[in-house]
Amino acid sequence: MANVAVKVVGRDRQFATATTVRELKQSVGVNDNFTAAVNGSPVENDFALEDDVFVTLAPPVKGG
């Protein structure tokens, strides 16, 4: 388990413990459609988290 800082767009920054991005999304209450970036680099849901990284989660962008 990794201790990470997480910012969900539209919410305050918080801290969480998770092994993967998918697990982190579940723990903060967002679905798998949210995009994730670790320290500014886009990552997939199965990305393994490490201690002291900063994760940003953003809702999917709709447009046309």
GURO-77155 format. One record per atom (N, C-alpha, C, O): x negated, z, y; residue in one letter. Coordinates in pm, whole numbers, padded with zeros to 5 digits, always signed. Example, Ala and Ser with C-alpha at 12.3 -4.5 7.8 and 13.67 -1.06 7.14 Angstrom:
BEGIN
-01319+00780-00569a -01230+00780-00450a -01320+00780-00330a -01424+00846-00332a -01285+00708-00225s -01367+00714-00106s -01290+00787+00003s -01341+00804+00114s 
END
This chain:
BEGIN
-00084+00000-00119m +00000+00000+00000m -00088+00000+00124m -00190+00068+00131m -00045-00078+00221a -00119-00087+00346a -00038-00025+00459a +00085-00035+00460a -00105+00038+00551n -00043+00092+00672n -00061-00011+00783n -00173-00043+00821n +00051-00062+00835v +00045-00169+00933v +00131-00138+01054v +00225-00059+01046v +00098-00202+01166a +00184-00200+01284a +00268-00327+01275a +00217-00434+01242a +00396-00315+01306v +00485-00431+01297v +00572-00441+01421v +00625-00342+01471v +00586-00563+01468k +00671-00593+01583k +00774-00695+01537k +00741-00809+01508k +00900-00652+01532v +01010-00744+01507v +01058-00789+01644v +01089-00706+01729v +01065-00920+01666v +01106-00972+01795v +01241-00910+01833v +01336-00914+01755v +01248-00854+01954g +01369-00790+02003g +01376-00641+01977g +01472-00575+02016g +01275-00587+01910r +01271-00443+01880r +01138-00386+01927r +01044-00459+01958r +01130-00253+01931d +01005-00186+01965d +00908-00196+01848d +00948-00210+01733d +00780-00187+01879r +00677-00185+01775r +00694-00059+01692r +00729+00047+01744r +00667-00070+01562q +00676+00044+01473q +00563+00037+01371q +00488-00060+01366q +00553+00139+01291f +00452+00143+01186f +00522+00151+01053f +00627+00215+01040f +00464+00085+00951a +00526+00081+00819a +00417+00074+00713a +00301+00047+00741a +00459+00099+00590t +00370+00089+00475t +00430-00013+00379t +00547-00003+00342t +00350-00112+00338a +00398-00216+00247a +00278-00283+00180a +00166-00276+00229a +00305-00349+00068t +00202-00421-00004t +00196-00568+00036t +00088-00625+00051t +00315-00628+00054t +00325-00770+00091t +00414-00785+00213t +00484-00692+00252t +00411-00904+00271v +00498-00933+00384v +00644-00921+00343v +00725-00867+00418v +00680-00971+00224r +00818-00961+00177r +00864-00815+00171r +00974-00782+00215r +00780-00729+00118e +00812-00586+00110e +00827-00526+00250e +00914-00443+00273e +00741-00567+00341l +00749-00520+00479l +00881-00562+00543l +00947-00482+00609l +00920-00687+00522k +01047-00736+00577k +01163-00652+00525k +01253-00615+00601k +01162-00621+00396q +01268-00539+00339q +01269-00400+00401q +01375-00345+00430q +01150-00342+00422s +01144-00205+00473s +01190-00194+00618s +01237-00089+00660s +01176-00302+00696v +01221-00297+00836v +01358-00361+00855v +01410-00365+00967v +01417-00411+00746g +01554-00459+00751g +01576-00599+00804g +01678-00627+00868g +01480-00689+00777v +01501-00829+00814v +01497-00913+00686v +01442-00870+00585v +01555-01033+00692n +01559-01116+00571n +01436-01206+00559n +01354-01216+00650n +01427-01273+00444d +01311-01358+00415d +01300-01479+00507d +01195-01542+00510d +01405-01512+00581n +01400-01627+00672n +01317-01601+00797n +01279-01695+00866n +01289-01474+00826f +01205-01443+00942f +01064-01494+00916f +01012-01481+00804f +01001-01551+01018t +00862-01594+01005t +00771-01474+01029t +00807-01380+01100t +00653-01481+00969a +00558-01370+00982a +00423-01422+01027a +00380-01531+00989a +00356-01341+01108a +00219-01368+01148a +00141-01237+01138a +00189-01131+01180a +00022-01246+01081v -00067-01130+01069v -00184-01154+01162v -00259-01250+01148v -00199-01063+01258n -00303-01077+01361n -00301-01216+01424n -00406-01273+01454n -00180-01269+01444g -00162-01397+01512g -00164-01520+01425g -00137-01629+01475g -00194-01507+01296s -00198-01623+01206s -00076-01624+01116s -00044-01522+01054s -00006-01738+01107p +00113-01746+01022p +00079-01719+00875p -00025-01764+00825p +00168-01647+00806v +00149-01616+00664v +00281-01630+00590v +00388-01631+00651v +00273-01642+00459e +00390-01653+00373e +00434-01514+00327e +00363-01416+00347e +00551-01507+00266n +00607-01379+00221n +00522-01307+00117n +00524-01184+00111n +00447-01381+00036d +00367-01317-00069d +00228-01275-00022d +00145-01232-00102d +00202-01289+00108f +00072-01250+00164f +00048-01100+00144f +00134-01019+00176f -00069-01065+00090a -00104-00924+00066a -00154-00861+00195a -00248-00911+00258a -00092-00751+00234l -00128-00682+00357l -00245-00587+00335l -00266-00535+00225l -00321-00564+00442e -00432-00469+00443e -00407-00367+00552e -00328-00391+00644e -00472-00254+00542d -00458-00149+00644d -00495-00201+00782d -00585-00284+00798d -00423-00149+00882d -00456-00168+01023d -00442-00312+01074d -00511-00350+01169d -00354-00392+01012v -00325-00524+01068v -00199-00514+01153v -00122-00419+01141v -00179-00615+01238f -00061-00621+01322f +00025-00738+01275f -00021-00852+01272f +00148-00709+01237v +00238-00811+01184v +00351-00834+01284v +00413-00740+01332v +00375-00960+01315t +00485-00999+01401t +00588-01071+01315t +00554-01161+01239t +00715-01030+01326l +00824-01093+01253l +00921-01150+01354l +00966-01080+01445l +00955-01279+01336a +01046-01346+01430a +01157-01415+01352a +01135-01467+01243a +01278-01415+01410p +01389-01483+01344p +01365-01635+01342p +01290-01687+01424p +01431-01704+01249p +01415-01848+01246p +01467-01911+01375p +01563-01864+01435p +01402-02018+01415v +01441-02089+01537v +01541-02197+01500v +01515-02280+01412v +01654-02196+01569k +01755-02299+01546k +01751-02396+01663k +01735-02356+01778k +01766-02521+01632g +01764-02619+01740g +01798-02755+01686g +01822-02773+01566g +01800-02849+01775g +01835-02982+01728g +01785-03089+01816g +01807-03207+01789g 
END
